[in-house]
Amino acid sequence: MINTTNDPSTPPTQRSIGELVQSIRDELLGVVHHEIDIAKTEAKSIAIKAGIAAACAAVLLFLLLSAWVMLLFFAATGLEALGMPYWGAFLLIAGVFLLLSAIAGLIAFLVVKKIKAPTTTIETVQNAVYAVQGKRRSNAVSYDDTFEELYGKKVSARTE
């Protein structure tokens, strides 16, 4: 006799194995659906907070860019006040920024040129795919391999 409820006072009922399996399946599906609902609620909350943070960051960047432009005008008019022609002051500021951007671009190019593919990760993923497919790579080590096959040395149990 099997008690199908969590209440110990209820009398046990007889159910077939199929009914028990169906009951377990239904309860498991209920748990999975409940967990999915919880995950959706949490993800929605996180997405709303991330959206607010992104909007605030966009406003911040716009204001910083506006302030930067004003500082550049300040620098150019300051050079003009020191006696430089108006067009020369703006040209000098633009030239400095072109030079700085060329240097930054060169550094970025050299750094990107040194980036290599993640060979260990690629190999690990390929091995996992082969394992799932039931294949064995030609250079993979198996428990069935002998010491001689792996290292090419004959091993004797006797010590000399």
SETI-702721 format. One record per residue: residue in three letters; z, x, y of N, C-alpha, C, O in turn; residue number from 1. Coordinates in steps of 0.001 Angstrom, whole numbers, always signed. Last residue first. Example, Ala and Ser with C-alpha at 12.3 -4.5 7.8 and 13.67 -1.06 7.14 Angstrom:
# residues 2
SITE resn    n.zz    n.xx    n.yy   ca.zz   ca.xx   ca.yy    c.zz    c.xx    c.yy    o.zz    o.xx    o.yy resi
SITE  SER   +7080  +12850   -2250   +7140  +13670   -1060   +7870  +12900     +30   +8039  +13409   +1138    2
SITE  ALA   +7800  +13190   -5690   +7800  +12300   -4500   +7800  +13200   -3300   +8465  +14236   -3319    1
# end
This chain:
# residues 160
SITE resn    n.zz    n.xx    n.yy   ca.zz   ca.xx   ca.yy    c.zz    c.xx    c.yy    o.zz    o.xx    o.yy resi
SITE  GLU  -12046  +66324   -4536  -12195  +67660   -5098  -11479  +68663   -4267  -11493  +69852   -4586  160
SITE  THR  -11486  +63082   -5647  -11335  +64051   -4566  -11369  +65428   -5162  -10765  +65664   -6208  159
SITE  ARG  -13458  +60421   -6848  -12702  +61645   -7111  -12623  +62500   -5864  -13594  +62618   -5117  158
SITE  ALA  -15149  +58482   -6066  -13732  +58147   -6027  -12876  +59384   -6251  -11700  +59401   -5888  157
SITE  SER  -17847  +59261   -3881  -17223  +59365   -5188  -15737  +59064   -5038  -15139  +59358   -4003  156
SITE  VAL  -20739  +58220   -2294  -19297  +58320   -2234  -18753  +58357   -3645  -19158  +57570   -4500  155
SITE  LYS  -23555  +59327    -607  -23005  +58976   -1895  -21498  +59214   -1820  -21038  +60255   -1351  154
SITE  LYS  -24901  +57954   +2334  -24103  +58996   +1698  -23577  +58469    +375  -23201  +57302    +261  153
SITE  GLY  -26111  +56051   +3968  -26968  +56980   +3237  -26212  +58104   +2554  -26815  +59122   +2217  152
SITE  TYR  -24797  +54040   +5282  -24679  +55393   +5818  -25513  +56434   +5090  -25614  +57574   +5541  151
SITE  LEU  -25533  +51598   +4047  -25236  +51664   +5472  -25333  +53080   +6025  -25884  +53295   +7104  150
SITE  GLU  -25947  +52150   +1398  -27023  +51505   +2147  -26796  +51647   +3651  -27743  +51796   +4424  149
SITE  GLU  -23450  +53250    +743  -24644  +54083    +654  -25797  +53488   +1450  -26544  +54216   +2103  148
SITE  PHE  -21790  +51061    +981  -21601  +52194   +1879  -22843  +53067   +1910  -23243  +53562   +2964  147
SITE  THR  -23747  +48056    +648  -22868  +49104    +139  -22764  +50203   +1176  -23547  +50265   +2123  146
SITE  ASP  -23694  +44702   +1742  -24231  +46049   +1877  -23224  +47061   +1335  -22017  +46935   +1538  145
SITE  ASP  -22388  +42323   +1766  -22994  +42719    +498  -23562  +44135    +560  -23880  +44710    -481  144
SITE  TYR  -21681  +41831   +4313  -20616  +42219   +3412  -21163  +42701   +2076  -20477  +43408   +1339  143
SITE  SER  -24180  +43317   +6447  -23666  +42225   +5627  -22524  +42746   +4769  -22412  +43948   +4526  142
SITE  VAL  -25560  +44011   +9580  -24722  +44474   +8484  -24166  +43264   +7762  -23733  +42299   +8391  141
SITE  ALA  -28950  +43918  +10715  -27602  +43361  +10671  -26860  +43876   +9447  -27463  +44143   +8407  140
SITE  ASN  -31569  +44581  +11006  -30602  +45654  +11192  -29163  +45162  +11147  -28247  +45903  +11502  139
SITE  SER  -32934  +42195  +10566  -33229  +43335   +9695  -32188  +44443   +9839  -31947  +45178   +8881  138
SITE  ARG  -30897  +39240  +10571  -31713  +40247  +11246  -31873  +41463  +10350  -31041  +41721   +9480  137
SITE  ARG  -31174  +36364   +8727  -30452  +37618   +8871  -31379  +38618   +9522  -32509  +38817   +9078  136
SITE  LYS  -30774  +32831   +9237  -31582  +34036   +9065  -30686  +35257   +9219  -29588  +35181   +9771  135
SITE  GLY  -29610  +30447   +9830  -29438  +30965   +8473  -30269  +32195   +8196  -30453  +32569   +7038  134
SITE  GLN  -29517  +29450  +12321  -30733  +29169  +11566  -30633  +29668  +10122  -31480  +29342   +9290  133
SITE  VAL  -27124  +30541  +13120  -27223  +29085  +12990  -28437  +28704  +12162  -28393  +27747  +11389  132
SITE  ALA  -27865  +33224  +13181  -26809  +32789  +12262  -26873  +31280  +12044  -26699  +30799  +10924  131
SITE  TYR  -29769  +33236  +15202  -30174  +33594  +13845  -29144  +33114  +12831  -29502  +32651  +11749  130
SITE  VAL  -28084  +32553  +17339  -29190  +31662  +16970  -29648  +31955  +15553  -29891  +31030  +14777  129
SITE  ALA  -26429  +34807  +17356  -25844  +33487  +17112  -26926  +32495  +16682  -26714  +31694  +15772  128
SITE  ASN  -28282  +36774  +17994  -27586  +36838  +16704  -26974  +35494  +16358  -26995  +35080  +15198  127
SITE  GLN  -28953  +35911  +20581  -29975  +35933  +19531  -29340  +35987  +18149  -29808  +35317  +17228  126
SITE  VAL  -26487  +36323  +21827  -27029  +34966  +21721  -28098  +34905  +20640  -28144  +33948  +19867  125
SITE  THR  -26319  +39119  +21626  -25294  +38274  +21014  -25803  +36854  +20826  -25576  +36246  +19780  124
SITE  GLU  -28545  +39903  +23137  -28478  +40240  +21714  -27456  +39359  +20986  -27702  +38910  +19866  123
SITE  ILE  -27811  +38924  +25664  -29048  +38448  +25034  -28999  +38712  +23528  -29367  +37847  +22733  122
SITE  THR  -25493  +40441  +26120  -25419  +38981  +26040  -26642  +38418  +25330  -26518  +37531  +24486  121
SITE  THR  -26588  +43023  +26199  -25562  +42681  +25200  -25476  +41177  +25013  -25396  +40688  +23886  120
SITE  THR  -28398  +42905  +28383  -28882  +43137  +27016  -27856  +42745  +25961  -28224  +42188  +24927  119
SITE  PRO  -29039  +41410  +31090  -27803  +41549  +30307  -28111  +41693  +28812  -28085  +40711  +28071  118
SITE  ALA  -31393  +43433  +32903  -31094  +42230  +32118  -29819  +42461  +31309  -29548  +43586  +30889  117
SITE  LYS  -30403  +45149  +35909  -31020  +45106  +34585  -30631  +43805  +33886  -29647  +43163  +34253  116
SITE  ILE  -30867  +46223  +39172  -30344  +45160  +38312  -31137  +45138  +37006  -32367  +45113  +37003  115
SITE  LYS  -32049  +47996  +40908  -31170  +48558  +39877  -30639  +47508  +38913  -30011  +47867  +37916  114
SITE  LYS  -33395  +46402  +42720  -34200  +47243  +41832  -33361  +47804  +40683  -33891  +48064  +39603  113
SITE  VAL  -31330  +45383  +44211  -32030  +44484  +43285  -32846  +45285  +42282  -32974  +44889  +41123  112
SITE  VAL  -30701  +47701  +45718  -29703  +47122  +44819  -30380  +46230  +43788  -30046  +46303  +42605  111
SITE  LEU  -33061  +48091  +47181  -32599  +49139  +46269  -31561  +48608  +45275  -31548  +49022  +44116  110
SITE  PHE  -33145  +45691  +48659  -34228  +46040  +47745  -33776  +47076  +46727  -34076  +46952  +45539  109
SITE  ALA  -30819  +45934  +50212  -30946  +44827  +49251  -32021  +45137  +48220  -31833  +44875  +47032  108
SITE  ILE  -31517  +48169  +51759  -30364  +48241  +50864  -30462  +47153  +49797  -30218  +47411  +48618  107
SITE  LEU  -33695  +47062  +53153  -33890  +48226  +52289  -32742  +48356  +51291  -32971  +48622  +50111  106
SITE  GLY  -32417  +45003  +54580  -33465  +44684  +53611  -33714  +45824  +52644  -33922  +45596  +51452  105
SITE  ALA  -30731  +46514  +56239  -30136  +45595  +55269  -31159  +45224  +54192  -30808  +45140  +53015  104
SITE  ILE  -32727  +47836  +57762  -31786  +48617  +56954  -31156  +47735  +55871  -31054  +48151  +54717  103
SITE  ALA  -33918  +45623  +58986  -34721  +46496  +58121  -33819  +47329  +57215  -34116  +47506  +56034  102
SITE  SER  -31798  +44648  +60501  -32309  +43821  +59401  -33187  +44644  +58460  -33200  +44389  +57256  101
SITE  LEU  -31469  +46757  +62341  -30384  +46426  +61418  -30877  +45580  +60242  -30427  +45769  +59112  100
SITE  LEU  -33982  +46569  +63657  -33613  +47789  +62953  -32503  +47511  +61931  -32579  +47971  +60792   99
SITE  LEU  -33763  +44023  +64768  -34843  +44299  +63815  -34527  +45556  +63000  -34777  +45598  +61795   98
SITE  PHE  -31602  +44443  +66477  -31450  +43539  +65342  -32566  +43695  +64322  -32336  +43515  +63126   97
SITE  VAL  -32719  +46244  +68282  -31535  +46643  +67521  -31381  +45753  +66284  -31075  +46233  +65193   96
SITE  GLY  -34768  +44616  +69321  -35084  +45831  +68577  -33924  +46309  +67728  -34114  +46730  +66587   95
SITE  ALA  -33296  +42667  +70710  -34139  +42264  +69582  -34481  +43472  +68710  -34484  +43362  +67484   94
SITE  ILE  -32128  +44332  +72683  -31270  +43594  +71740  -32073  +43181  +70510  -31594  +43324  +69385   93
SITE  LEU  -34500  +45199  +73973  -33600  +46162  +73352  -32695  +45479  +72317  -32518  +45988  +71210   92
SITE  LEU  -35520  +42780  +74936  -36299  +43557  +73987  -35420  +44573  +73262  -35582  +44783  +72060   91
SITE  PHE  -33551  +42069  +76755  -33767  +41217  +75587  -34561  +41949  +74511  -34314  +41767  +73319   90
SITE  ALA  -33901  +44220  +78551  -32600  +43987  +77928  -32758  +43140  +76662  -32173  +43452  +75625   89
SITE  GLY  -36549  +43914  +79363  -36162  +45111  +78625  -34837  +44931  +77899  -34658  +45416  +76782   88
SITE  TRP  -36539  +41570  +80878  -37293  +41590  +79630  -36891  +42783  +78767  -36893  +42669  +77541   87
SITE  TYR  -34899  +42475  +83045  -34529  +41314  +82223  -35226  +41354  +80873  -34584  +41190  +79836   86
SITE  PRO  -34329  +46020  +83358  -35115  +44809  +83630  -34758  +43704  +82629  -34361  +43987  +81498   85
SITE  MET  -30997  +47239  +83945  -32185  +47151  +83092  -33007  +45940  +83502  -32450  +44937  +83947   84
SITE  GLY  -28635  +47158  +85374  -29825  +47696  +86015  -31078  +47672  +85169  -32141  +48060  +85652   83
SITE  LEU  -26488  +45839  +84428  -26348  +47291  +84553  -27610  +47942  +85113  -27644  +49158  +85304   82
SITE  ALA  -27447  +43313  +84127  -26538  +43558  +85253  -26318  +45049  +85465  -25993  +45474  +86574   81
SITE  GLU  -28834  +43653  +81748  -29595  +43395  +82983  -28723  +43678  +84200  -29203  +44223  +85195   80
SITE  LEU  -26720  +43897  +80012  -27619  +45043  +80210  -28451  +44877  +81474  -28734  +45847  +82178   79
SITE  GLY  -25767  +41288  +80271  -24919  +42414  +80664  -25746  +43666  +80885  -25507  +44414  +81833   78
SITE  THR  -27839  +39830  +79183  -27597  +39692  +80631  -26666  +40779  +81130  -26752  +41169  +82295   77
SITE  ALA  -27516  +40716  +76501  -28770  +40966  +77230  -28556  +40845  +78742  -29048  +41681  +79500   76
SITE  ALA  -24918  +39833  +75881  -25242  +41254  +75815  -26498  +41564  +76623  -26543  +42558  +77347   75
SITE  PHE  -25252  +37043  +76212  -24269  +37762  +77010  -24594  +39257  +77045  -24552  +39879  +78107   74
SITE  PHE  -27079  +36532  +74196  -27477  +36325  +75598  -26528  +37063  +76532  -26958  +37643  +77529   73
SITE  LEU  -25372  +37118  +72056  -26588  +37912  +72264  -27109  +37755  +73685  -27532  +38729  +74308   72
SITE  LEU  -23458  +35125  +72362  -23054  +36524  +72509  -24267  +37435  +72711  -24192  +38413  +73455   71
SITE  MET  -25033  +32889  +71789  -24471  +33040  +73134  -24024  +34480  +73380  -24191  +35000  +74483   70
SITE  VAL  -25531  +33357  +69090  -26658  +33329  +70034  -26147  +33526  +71455  -26760  +34250  +72240   69
SITE  TRP  -22901  +33081  +68136  -23606  +34357  +68003  -24776  +34439  +68981  -24985  +35469  +69623   68
SITE  ALA  -22408  +30386  +68579  -21612  +31373  +69309  -22300  +32737  +69265  -22282  +33470  +70253   67
SITE  SER  -24248  +29344  +66727  -24383  +29032  +68155  -23613  +30050  +68996  -24117  +30521  +70016   66
SITE  LEU  -23140  +30316  +64359  -24488  +30730  +64754  -24715  +30474  +66233  -25313  +31302  +66921   65
SITE  LEU  -20690  +28933  +64394  -20710  +30395  +64449  -22076  +30926  +64871  -22162  +31875  +65651   64
SITE  LEU  -21655  +26297  +64182  -20909  +26706  +65377  -20864  +28222  +65510  -20986  +28749  +66616   63
SITE  PHE  -22868  +26417  +61637  -23647  +26053  +62817  -22950  +26516  +64093  -23593  +27068  +64986   62
SITE  LEU  -20650  +27063  +60024  -21772  +28002  +60142  -22634  +27694  +61357  -23086  +28613  +62039   61
SITE  LEU  -19096  +24703  +60380  -18576  +26015  +60749  -19711  +27010  +60952  -19731  +27726  +61953   60
SITE  VAL  -20789  +22787  +59239  -20431  +22689  +60661  -19935  +24037  +61162  -20311  +24470  +62251   59
SITE  ALA  -20779  +23768  +56596  -22036  +23684  +57339  -21772  +23595  +58844  -22451  +24251  +59634   58
SITE  ALA  -18078  +23480  +55930  -18658  +24823  +55965  -19977  +24824  +56738  -20265  +25778  +57460   57
SITE  CYS  -17882  +20675  +55967  -17103  +21462  +56933  -17653  +22880  +57057  -17696  +23432  +58157   56
SITE  ALA  -19585  +20147  +53794  -19910  +19635  +55129  -19158  +20419  +56204  -19733  +20783  +57230   55
SITE  ALA  -18156  +21388  +51718  -19507  +21856  +52059  -19912  +21379  +53447  -20524  +22135  +54203   54
SITE  ALA  -15805  +19844  +51665  -15727  +21270  +51972  -17097  +21823  +52377  -17182  +22644  +53290   53
SITE  ILE  -16903  +17371  +50910  -16216  +17495  +52197  -16142  +18959  +52619  -16381  +19288  +53781   52
SITE  GLY  -17878  +18101  +48371  -18782  +17620  +49411  -18167  +17733  +50794  -18834  +18145  +51743   51
SITE  ALA  -15517  +18735  +47033  -16516  +19789  +47238  -17503  +19385  +48324  -17927  +20226  +49118   50
SITE  LYS  -14322  +16192  +46967  -13666  +17283  +47695  -14649  +18413  +47994  -14621  +18986  +49083   49
SITE  ILE  -16219  +14890  +45339  -15952  +14399  +46699  -15309  +15503  +47532  -15705  +15727  +48675   48
SITE  ALA  -16020  +16389  +42982  -17289  +16352  +43717  -17082  +15873  +45151  -17705  +16395  +46076   47
SITE  ILE  -13402  +15802  +42146  -13753  +17180  +42510  -15035  +17203  +43335  -15128  +17964  +44297   46
SITE  SER  -13718  +13082  +41598  -12744  +13526  +42585  -13071  +14932  +43079  -13021  +15211  +44277   45
SITE  LYS  -15604  +13205  +39545  -15918  +12488  +40779  -14987  +12943  +41898  -15431  +13164  +43025   44
SITE  ALA  -14181  +14580  +37587  -15383  +15194  +38156  -15759  +14521  +39473  -16187  +15192  +40413   43
SITE  GLU  -12177  +12697  +36970  -11820  +13998  +37531  -13019  +14657  +38203  -12880  +15233  +39282   42
SITE  THR  -13792  +10629  +35950  -12920  +10392  +37102  -12540  +11712  +37770  -12580  +11826  +38995   41
SITE  LYS  -14987  +11905  +33758  -15813  +11376  +34844  -14985  +11177  +36108  -15426  +11516  +37206   40
SITE  ALA  -12728  +12473  +32175  -13526  +13578  +32705  -14403  +13108  +33870  -14551  +13825  +34860   39
SITE  ILE  -11942   +9854  +31525  -11033  +10716  +32287  -11813  +11859  +32934  -11592  +12181  +34101   38
SITE  ASP  -14183   +9063  +30038  -13835   +8347  +31259  -12906   +9179  +32142  -13062   +9206  +33363   37
SITE  ILE  -13951  +10858  +27893  -15130  +10917  +28766  -14848  +10214  +30083  -15232  +10713  +31141   36
SITE  GLU  -11584   +9953  +26748  -11633  +11300  +27308  -12829  +11460  +28247  -12726  +12124  +29278   35
SITE  HIS  -12470   +7425  +25883  -11380   +7520  +26855  -11386   +8894  +27525  -11212   +8989  +28740   34
SITE  HIS  -14370   +8160  +23995  -14789   +7411  +25188  -13726   +7482  +26276  -14050   +7589  +27458   33
SITE  VAL  -12658   +9424  +22140  -13736  +10175  +22791  -14185   +9464  +24063  -14362  +10103  +25100   32
SITE  VAL  -11039   +7272  +21358  -10437   +8444  +21997  -11499   +9235  +22760  -11268   +9664  +23890   31
SITE  GLY  -12985   +5613  +20189  -12195   +5143  +21320  -11568   +6293  +22089  -11562   +6297  +23320   30
SITE  LEU  -13830   +7226  +18078  -14777   +6890  +19145  -14044   +6396  +20393  -14432   +6718  +21516   29
SITE  LEU  -11430   +7185  +16621  -11939   +8441  +17145  -12939   +8194  +18275  -12901   +8869  +19304   28
SITE  GLU  -11306   +4482  +15916  -10255   +5058  +16746  -10713   +6370  +17375  -10414   +6635  +18539   27
SITE  ASP  -13622   +4264  +14347  -13485   +3460  +15563  -12424   +4032  +16493  -12610   +4068  +17709   26
SITE  ARG  -12987   +6077  +12272  -14177   +6290  +13103  -14045   +5536  +14419  -14320   +6088  +15485   25
SITE  ILE  -10762   +4821  +11174  -10626   +6164  +11744  -11785   +6449  +12689  -11591   +6996  +13774   24
SITE  SER  -12017   +2477  +10287  -10921   +2408  +11256  -10728   +3749  +11951  -10552   +3807  +13168   23
SITE  GLN  -13789   +3488   +8398  -14316   +2768   +9556  -13260   +2695  +10664  -13584   +2837  +11843   22
SITE  VAL  -11907   +4492   +6583  -12840   +5421   +7237  -13416   +4771   +8491  -13523   +5420   +9532   21
SITE  LEU  -10723   +2051   +5805   -9931   +3109   +6439  -10812   +4094   +7195  -10496   +4482   +8319   20
SITE  GLU  -12886    +771   +4628  -12250    +179   +5812  -11403   +1207   +6553  -11372   +1226   +7783   19
SITE  GLY  -13370   +2552   +2513  -14405   +2316   +3522  -13821   +1724   +4792  -14198   +2112   +5898   18
SITE  ILE  -11044   +2217   +1035  -11320   +3519   +1640  -12357   +3361   +2753  -12229   +3972   +3815   17
SITE  SER   -9554    -989   +1798  -10373     -87    +997  -10561   +1226   +1754  -10276   +1325   +2947   16
SITE  ARG   -6166   -1937   +2115   -7506   -1790   +2676   -8269    -798   +1822   -7696    +105   +1212   15
SITE  GLN   -3393   -3955   +2047   -4299   -3158   +1232   -5664   -3150   +1899   -6239   -4195   +2205   14
SITE  THR    -643   -3494   +4246   -1771   -4262   +3731   -2642   -3345   +2901   -2618   -2122   +3047   13
SITE  PRO   +2907   -3621   +4709   +1675   -2885   +4461    +592   -3800   +3901    +876   -4754   +3177   12
SITE  PRO   +4492   -5607   +7242   +4270   -5298   +5822   +2958   -4536   +5645   +1997   -4791   +6370   11
SITE  THR   +6138   -4247  +10056   +5030   -5021   +9511   +4792   -4624   +8066   +4879   -3449   +7711   10
SITE  SER   +8046   -2429  +10849   +8511   -3722  +10343   +7385   -4568   +9767   +7658   -5528   +9047    9
SITE  PRO   +6875    -176  +11933   +7376     -85  +10565   +7822   -1431   +9997   +7962   -1563   +8781    8
SITE  ASP   +3899    -131  +13627   +5169    -837  +13584   +5703    -817  +12157   +5073   -1372  +11257    7
SITE  ASN   +1393    +822  +13590   +2444   +1800  +13836   +3831   +1173  +13768   +4833   +1883  +13846    6
SITE  THR    -487    -533  +10832     -11    -536  +12211   +1048    +533  +12363   +1539   +1083  +11377    5
SITE  THR   -1061    -475   +8192   -2171    -245   +9117   -1747    -279  +10563   -2577     -72  +11448    4
SITE  ASN    +338    +924   +5460    +738    +227   +6675    -325    +533   +7721    -483   +1691   +8107    3
SITE  ILE    -771    +485   +2200    -903   +1251   +3430    -498    +380   +4598    -936    -764   +4714    2
SITE  MET      +0    +839   -1182      +0      +0      +0      +0    +877   +1236    +696   +1891   +1296    1
# end
